[in-house]
Amino acid sequence: MPAEDLYREIVENMVDGVYFVDRERRITYWNKGAERITGYAAAEVVGSSCADNLLVHVDAQGHELCKGSCPLIAAMEDGGPHEAEVYLHHKQGHRLPVWVRTAPLRDAEGRFAGAIEIFTDLRSRQVLAHQVEELQKLALIDPLTGISNRRHFETQLHSRLEELRRSGIDFGLLFMDIDHFKQLNDRYGHDVGDQVLRTVAKTIELAVRPFDQVCRWGGEEYAGVFPHTDVEALSGIAERLRVLVAHSRVPTGIGELFVTLSIGGTLAAPGDSAGSLLKRADRLMYVSKEKGRNRTTIQ
C-alpha cells in the first residue's frame, strides 16, 4: 500500500474527529471519527463551511468562536498550533464538550492552504476515566470500610520488604483484631457489626501518618505497615490506635457502642518473608487476647 493511502486509512479510522478546511474554511475532508462524534456524515458536510450551521463552536460562556477566536482561523493567521476546550453543535441539537487541536496546512510552495482540526470527545474520555477510577477502587479498596483491601496491602508489604533488603529501610507491622466481635454481631445484627467495622477502620486510617499503610485484612481484623520506625515508635503507634478506638463511639439505631482492639506488632527483619512477618504479628496479637484483650504486645 502506498504511504499516502496508508496515512489516509490511519486518519480515517482514528477515534478522534479529524477534518480539513481550505483558506475559506470550506470542509474538504471529514473522517469517521468526526461522523461518530458529531452525528454528521461526511456527505453532509464536505464542501460546506464549518460555520454554516454545523459545528458552530462556542466556549463555556456561549461565545460563538466562528465570529471571534476560532482556533482554525488562528492557526491559519499565525502559522502555529492552537488548542482549546469548546462545545460543538451535535446534529441532534445538543452541545458536546470537545478538546480541539488545530494546525495550518501548507501547499508545495509553503503557503497557507488551509488548516486541520482534531477534536476529542471529552465526555467519553471523562466517562472512561471515571470507569478506570472505579475499577481501580474495586481492586484496591475494601468496599465496606473504604480503606485498602488485603490484596493492595500485601503488595505494599512486599514492596517494604524489598526496600528493607535493598536499602535497609526499617518498618514495623501491626495486626489488630476487634475484641468480642462475634458476640457483638450475634447480639446486635450485621448492620451494627458493619458500622463497627467502618468506625474502627476510619479511626485507624485517620490516626496514622500519611506514608503508613493500613488495611482491612478480613473479617474484624486490620493490619498496618509503618515505615521508618523502631520498637519504641511502633509501640507508641499501637497504643495510640488502641486508645483512640477504645474512645470512639459507634452510632447505631439502639444507641452508641464502644469496642476495643487487641494488637500485636513486630519489626521486620532482613530474613523475613511476608508470611513469617504476618505470622509473628498474628501470634503477638493473640498474646494480647490471652492477657485480657484491649492491649498491645510488641516485640
C-alpha positions as CSV (number, residue, x, y, z in Angstrom):
1,M,0.0,0.0,0.0
2,P,1.4,3.4,-0.9
3,A,2.4,5.6,2.1
4,E,-0.2,8.2,1.2
5,D,-3.0,5.6,1.2
6,L,-1.7,4.2,4.4
7,Y,-1.7,7.6,6.1
8,R,-5.2,8.3,4.9
9,E,-6.5,5.0,6.2
10,I,-5.0,5.7,9.6
11,V,-6.5,9.1,9.8
12,E,-9.9,7.8,8.5
13,N,-10.1,5.3,11.3
14,M,-8.9,7.4,14.2
15,V,-11.1,7.6,17.3
16,D,-10.8,11.3,17.3
17,G,-12.6,13.5,14.8
18,V,-10.4,14.9,12.1
19,Y,-11.3,17.4,9.4
20,F,-9.5,19.7,6.9
21,V,-10.6,23.1,5.6
22,D,-9.3,25.3,2.8
23,R,-8.5,29.0,3.1
24,E,-12.2,29.9,3.0
25,R,-12.8,27.4,5.8
26,R,-14.7,25.0,3.5
27,I,-14.5,21.5,4.7
28,T,-12.5,19.3,2.3
29,Y,-12.2,16.2,4.4
30,W,-14.2,14.6,7.3
31,N,-13.2,11.3,8.9
32,K,-15.2,8.5,10.5
33,G,-14.3,9.8,14.0
34,A,-15.9,13.1,13.1
35,E,-19.0,11.4,11.9
36,R,-19.3,9.4,15.1
37,I,-18.7,12.3,17.5
38,T,-20.9,14.9,15.7
39,G,-23.6,12.8,14.1
40,Y,-22.9,14.4,10.7
41,A,-21.9,12.1,7.8
42,A,-19.1,13.2,5.5
43,A,-21.5,13.7,2.6
44,E,-23.5,16.2,4.7
45,V,-20.5,18.5,5.5
46,V,-17.8,18.2,2.8
47,G,-18.0,21.4,0.7
48,S,-19.7,23.4,3.4
49,S,-18.2,26.0,5.7
50,C,-17.5,24.8,9.2
51,A,-19.6,27.7,10.4
52,D,-22.6,27.0,8.2
53,N,-25.0,25.9,11.0
54,L,-22.8,22.8,11.5
55,L,-20.4,22.7,14.5
56,V,-20.7,26.3,15.5
57,H,-18.2,26.0,18.3
58,V,-18.9,28.1,21.4
59,D,-16.9,28.4,24.6
60,A,-18.2,27.9,28.2
61,Q,-19.7,31.4,28.2
62,G,-21.7,30.8,25.0
63,H,-19.5,33.0,22.7
64,E,-19.5,31.8,19.1
65,L,-15.9,31.1,18.2
66,C,-16.6,31.3,14.5
67,K,-17.2,35.1,15.0
68,G,-14.0,35.6,17.0
69,S,-11.3,33.5,18.5
70,C,-11.6,30.5,16.2
71,P,-8.7,28.0,16.7
72,L,-8.8,27.2,12.9
73,I,-8.5,30.9,11.9
74,A,-5.7,31.5,14.5
75,A,-3.7,28.5,13.0
76,M,-4.0,30.0,9.5
77,E,-3.2,33.5,10.6
78,D,-0.1,32.9,12.8
79,G,1.0,29.5,11.4
80,G,1.1,27.9,14.8
81,P,-0.8,25.1,16.6
82,H,-3.7,26.0,18.9
83,E,-5.7,24.1,21.5
84,A,-9.0,24.9,23.2
85,E,-11.9,23.3,25.1
86,V,-15.1,24.1,23.2
87,Y,-18.6,22.9,22.8
88,L,-19.7,21.8,19.3
89,H,-23.2,21.5,18.0
90,H,-24.2,17.9,17.6
91,K,-26.6,17.0,14.7
92,Q,-29.2,16.0,17.3
93,G,-29.1,19.6,18.7
94,H,-27.2,19.2,22.0
95,R,-23.9,20.7,22.8
96,L,-20.9,18.4,23.3
97,P,-17.6,19.2,25.1
98,V,-14.6,18.6,22.9
99,W,-10.9,19.3,23.1
100,V,-9.7,20.7,19.7
101,R,-6.2,21.0,18.3
102,T,-5.6,22.9,15.1
103,A,-2.6,23.4,12.9
104,P,-2.1,25.1,9.5
105,L,-1.8,23.2,6.2
106,R,0.7,24.4,3.6
107,D,0.9,23.9,-0.2
108,A,4.0,22.8,-2.1
109,E,5.3,26.4,-2.1
110,G,4.9,26.7,1.7
111,R,1.9,29.0,1.5
112,F,-1.1,28.5,3.9
113,A,-3.6,26.3,2.1
114,G,-6.0,25.7,5.0
115,A,-5.9,24.0,8.4
116,I,-6.6,20.7,10.1
117,E,-8.6,20.3,13.3
118,I,-8.5,17.2,15.5
119,F,-11.2,17.0,18.2
120,T,-11.7,14.6,21.1
121,D,-15.0,13.8,22.8
122,L,-14.2,14.9,26.3
123,R,-17.4,13.4,27.7
124,S,-16.3,9.9,26.5
125,R,-12.8,10.5,28.0
126,Q,-14.3,11.6,31.3
127,V,-16.6,8.6,31.4
128,L,-13.7,6.3,30.6
129,A,-11.5,7.9,33.3
130,H,-14.3,7.5,35.8
131,Q,-14.7,3.9,34.9
132,V,-11.0,3.3,35.3
133,E,-11.0,5.0,38.6
134,E,-13.9,2.9,39.8
135,L,-12.2,-0.3,38.7
136,Q,-9.0,0.7,40.5
137,K,-11.1,1.3,43.6
138,L,-12.6,-2.2,43.3
139,A,-9.2,-3.7,43.0
140,L,-7.6,-1.7,45.9
141,I,-10.3,-0.7,48.3
142,D,-12.3,-2.6,50.8
143,P,-15.9,-1.8,49.8
144,L,-17.3,-1.8,53.3
145,T,-14.8,0.3,55.1
146,G,-13.3,2.4,52.4
147,I,-9.7,1.6,53.4
148,S,-7.2,-0.6,51.5
149,N,-8.1,-4.2,51.0
150,R,-5.9,-7.2,51.7
151,R,-4.7,-7.6,48.1
152,H,-3.4,-4.0,48.0
153,F,-1.8,-4.3,51.4
154,E,0.1,-7.4,50.5
155,T,1.5,-5.6,47.5
156,Q,2.7,-2.8,49.8
157,L,4.1,-5.3,52.3
158,H,6.2,-7.0,49.6
159,S,7.5,-3.6,48.5
160,R,8.5,-2.7,52.0
161,L,10.3,-6.0,52.4
162,E,12.2,-5.3,49.2
163,E,13.1,-1.8,50.4
164,L,14.4,-3.4,53.7
165,R,16.6,-5.9,51.8
166,R,17.8,-3.4,49.3
167,S,18.2,-0.1,51.3
168,G,17.9,-1.1,54.9
169,I,14.7,1.0,55.4
170,D,13.1,-0.4,58.6
171,F,9.4,-0.9,59.1
172,G,7.0,-2.4,61.6
173,L,3.8,-4.4,61.2
174,L,0.7,-4.3,63.4
175,F,-2.0,-6.9,63.4
176,M,-5.3,-5.7,65.0
177,D,-8.5,-7.6,66.0
178,I,-11.8,-6.2,67.3
179,D,-12.5,-7.8,70.7
180,H,-15.6,-9.9,71.1
181,F,-16.8,-9.0,67.6
182,K,-18.7,-12.3,67.0
183,Q,-20.7,-11.8,70.2
184,L,-21.5,-8.2,69.2
185,N,-22.5,-9.3,65.7
186,D,-24.7,-12.1,67.0
187,R,-26.4,-9.8,69.6
188,Y,-27.0,-6.6,67.5
189,G,-27.0,-7.9,64.0
190,H,-24.9,-7.5,60.9
191,D,-25.9,-3.9,60.2
192,V,-24.5,-2.8,63.6
193,G,-21.5,-5.1,63.0
194,D,-20.8,-3.4,59.7
195,Q,-21.0,0.1,61.4
196,V,-18.5,-1.1,64.0
197,L,-16.1,-2.2,61.2
198,R,-16.5,1.2,59.4
199,T,-15.9,3.2,62.6
200,V,-12.8,1.3,63.6
201,A,-11.4,1.5,60.1
202,K,-11.9,5.3,59.9
203,T,-10.4,5.8,63.4
204,I,-7.3,3.8,62.4
205,E,-7.0,5.5,59.0
206,L,-7.1,9.0,60.4
207,A,-4.7,8.2,63.3
208,V,-1.7,7.1,61.2
209,R,0.9,9.0,59.3
210,P,0.3,9.8,55.6
211,F,3.0,7.3,54.5
212,D,1.7,4.5,56.7
213,Q,-0.4,1.8,55.0
214,V,-3.4,0.3,56.8
215,C,-6.0,-2.2,55.5
216,R,-8.9,-4.4,56.4
217,W,-7.3,-7.8,56.5
218,G,-10.5,-9.7,56.6
219,G,-13.5,-10.1,58.9
220,E,-12.8,-8.0,62.0
221,E,-9.0,-7.9,61.5
222,Y,-6.9,-5.0,60.4
223,A,-3.2,-4.7,59.5
224,G,-0.8,-1.8,59.2
225,V,2.7,-1.2,57.8
226,F,4.7,1.6,59.5
227,P,8.0,2.6,57.8
228,H,10.9,4.4,59.5
229,T,10.1,3.0,62.9
230,D,11.7,1.1,65.8
231,V,10.2,-0.9,68.6
232,E,9.6,2.1,70.8
233,A,7.9,4.1,68.0
234,L,5.8,1.1,66.9
235,S,4.7,0.6,70.5
236,G,3.6,4.2,70.6
237,I,1.6,3.9,67.4
238,A,0.0,0.7,68.5
239,E,-1.0,2.2,71.9
240,R,-2.4,5.4,70.2
241,L,-4.6,3.2,67.9
242,R,-5.8,1.1,70.8
243,V,-6.7,4.2,72.9
244,L,-8.4,6.0,70.1
245,V,-10.6,3.0,69.1
246,A,-11.5,2.4,72.8
247,H,-12.7,6.1,73.0
248,S,-14.6,6.0,69.7
249,R,-18.3,5.8,69.7
250,V,-20.2,3.6,67.2
251,P,-23.5,5.2,66.3
252,T,-26.4,2.7,66.0
253,G,-30.1,2.7,66.0
254,I,-30.1,1.4,69.6
255,G,-27.6,3.9,71.0
256,E,-23.8,4.1,71.0
257,L,-21.4,1.2,71.3
258,F,-17.8,1.1,72.4
259,V,-15.4,-1.5,71.2
260,T,-11.7,-2.3,71.8
261,L,-8.7,-3.7,69.9
262,S,-6.2,-6.4,70.7
263,I,-2.9,-5.6,68.9
264,G,0.2,-7.5,68.1
265,G,3.2,-5.9,66.4
266,T,6.8,-6.6,65.3
267,L,9.6,-5.1,63.4
268,A,10.6,-6.7,60.0
269,A,13.9,-8.5,59.9
270,P,16.1,-8.8,56.7
271,G,15.4,-12.5,56.5
272,D,11.6,-12.1,56.9
273,S,9.1,-13.1,54.2
274,A,5.6,-11.7,54.2
275,G,4.4,-14.9,55.6
276,S,6.8,-15.1,58.5
277,L,6.2,-11.5,59.4
278,L,2.5,-11.8,59.4
279,K,2.6,-15.0,61.4
280,R,4.7,-13.4,64.1
281,A,2.4,-10.3,64.3
282,D,-0.7,-12.5,64.4
283,R,0.8,-14.6,67.2
284,L,1.6,-11.5,69.3
285,M,-2.0,-10.3,68.7
286,Y,-3.2,-13.5,70.3
287,V,-0.9,-12.9,73.2
288,S,-2.8,-9.6,73.8
289,K,-6.1,-11.6,73.6
290,E,-4.8,-14.1,76.2
291,K,-3.7,-11.4,78.5
292,G,-7.2,-9.9,78.7
293,R,-7.8,-8.0,75.4
294,N,-7.7,-4.2,74.8
295,R,-4.0,-4.2,75.0
296,T,-0.9,-4.3,72.8
297,T,2.0,-6.7,72.6
298,I,5.1,-5.5,70.6
299,Q,8.3,-7.5,70.1
